[in-house]
Amino acid sequence: MADEFGSDFMTIVDEDGTEYELEVLSSLEYNGSTYLAVTPANGDNDETDLEVSILKSEEDENGEPLLCAIEDDAELDTVYQLIMDQLYAEDSEDEE
């Protein structure tokens, strides 16, 4: 979700209590769900070797947001393509 003010960052905590800082590259609303394309925010990535994960935002039993891996291959393929199209469209707009 890069915008004129820079990228968005978030910290997540896994089930073992380990914290990870992620840079949110893009978000997408699709079929009533929110998806995020994220990469580790350690600053060591260059654009040719960027590790991108796509996570789905769901609510836990308390209504709190929970980021999950996408288990369904067809869903993952569809969301991946939509997010990549969105990112490339943003890059094209930035170059103009």
Salt bridges, closest charged atoms under 4 A:
GLU75 OE2 - LYS56 NZ 3.06
